[in-house]
Amino acid sequence: MQSKLSRQVTTLLSAACLAVLPFASYAGSVEAAARADAKADYSIAKKQAAADYAHDKAACKDLKDDVREICLKDAKARYKMARADAKAEYKSDKVNAEAAEEKAEAGYKAAKERCETLSGADRTACVAEAKAKYAH
């Protein structure tokens, strides 16, 4: 048999749980709304990156030979960097390291392409500088 004090404590605890329940569901709905906002922001950022990439590629259209190739590689690098940034914003800290790796790789490829126009010691120095700058 429960004592009067025990019943009062049980009643108070039940009342407290019922009072907190709406706030718990509110917190869950706020979290869900934040996730939805983050997903929408991610989608917008990806679309913006694609639009910028299309614009950058179009700007390379009238260029010739190596200059055009460099322009296209730079455009692709900016696109990949923008996508990596969008992904990093959307995902967790674990992905930030992955995004940094993708950005470094894209930057290195673009820098290496710029080195292709050089020859001899200048080219070797250029590649070494690119490796040092974008070391992963």
C-alpha positions in Angstrom: 0.0 0.0 0.0 1.4 3.4 -1.0 1.7 6.1 1.6 0.1 9.4 1.1 3.5 11.1 0.5 4.4 8.4 -2.1 1.1 9.0 -4.0 1.7 12.8 -3.9 5.2 12.4 -5.3 3.9 10.1 -8.1 1.1 12.6 -8.9 3.6 15.5 -9.1 6.0 13.5 -11.3 3.1 12.5 -13.6 2.0 16.2 -13.8 5.6 17.3 -14.5 6.0 14.7 -17.3 2.7 15.8 -18.9 3.8 19.5 -18.7 7.1 18.8 -20.4 5.7 16.6 -23.1 4.5 19.4 -25.4 8.0 21.0 -25.2 9.7 17.8 -26.2 7.5 17.5 -29.3 8.1 21.2 -30.0 11.9 20.6 -29.8 11.6 17.7 -32.2 9.6 19.7 -34.7 12.1 22.6 -34.4 14.9 20.1 -35.2 13.0 18.7 -38.1 12.4 22.2 -39.4 16.1 23.0 -39.1 17.0 19.9 -41.1 14.5 20.9 -43.8 15.9 24.4 -44.0 19.5 23.0 -44.2 18.4 20.6 -47.0 16.7 23.5 -48.9 19.9 25.6 -48.5 22.0 22.7 -49.7 19.8 22.3 -52.8 20.0 26.0 -53.5 23.7 26.1 -53.1 24.1 23.1 -55.5 21.9 24.8 -58.1 23.9 28.0 -57.8 27.2 26.1 -58.2 25.8 24.5 -61.4 24.7 27.9 -62.8 28.0 29.5 -62.0 29.8 26.6 -63.6 27.7 26.9 -66.8 28.5 30.7 -66.9 32.2 30.1 -66.3 32.4 27.4 -69.0 30.6 29.8 -71.4 33.3 32.4 -70.6 35.9 30.0 -71.8 34.2 29.3 -75.2 36.1 32.0 -77.2 39.5 31.1 -75.8 42.0 28.9 -77.8 44.2 25.9 -77.0 45.9 25.8 -73.7 44.3 29.0 -72.4 40.9 27.4 -73.0 41.9 24.2 -71.3 43.2 26.1 -68.3 40.0 28.2 -68.2 37.8 25.1 -68.2 39.9 23.4 -65.5 39.6 26.5 -63.3 35.9 26.6 -63.9 35.6 22.9 -62.9 37.7 23.5 -59.9 35.5 26.5 -58.7 32.4 24.3 -59.3 33.8 21.4 -57.3 34.9 23.8 -54.5 31.4 25.4 -54.4 29.8 21.9 -54.2 32.3 20.9 -51.5 31.5 24.0 -49.5 27.7 23.3 -49.8 28.2 19.7 -48.7 30.3 20.8 -45.8 27.6 23.2 -44.7 25.0 20.5 -44.9 26.9 17.6 -43.4 28.7 17.0 -40.2 32.3 17.9 -39.2 33.4 14.5 -40.6 32.5 15.7 -44.0 34.4 19.0 -43.5 37.6 17.1 -43.8 36.3 15.3 -46.9 35.3 18.6 -48.4 38.8 20.1 -47.7 40.3 17.1 -49.5 38.0 17.5 -52.5 38.9 21.3 -52.7 42.6 20.6 -52.4 42.4 18.0 -55.2 40.4 20.3 -57.5 42.8 23.2 -56.8 45.8 20.9 -57.5 44.4 19.7 -60.8 43.7 23.2 -61.9 47.2 24.4 -60.8 48.8 21.4 -62.5 47.0 22.2 -65.8 48.4 25.7 -65.6 51.9 24.1 -65.3 51.3 22.2 -68.6 52.0 25.4 -70.6 55.5 25.6 -69.1 58.6 23.6 -69.9 61.8 22.4 -68.2 62.8 23.8 -64.8 59.8 26.3 -64.8 57.4 23.4 -65.2 59.1 21.3 -62.5 59.0 24.3 -60.1 55.4 25.0 -61.0 54.3 21.4 -60.3 56.3 21.4 -57.0 54.7 24.6 -56.0 51.2 23.2 -56.8 52.0 20.1 -54.8 53.1 22.2 -51.8 50.1 24.5 -52.0 47.5 21.7 -52.3 49.2 19.0 -50.3 46.7 16.5 -49.0 
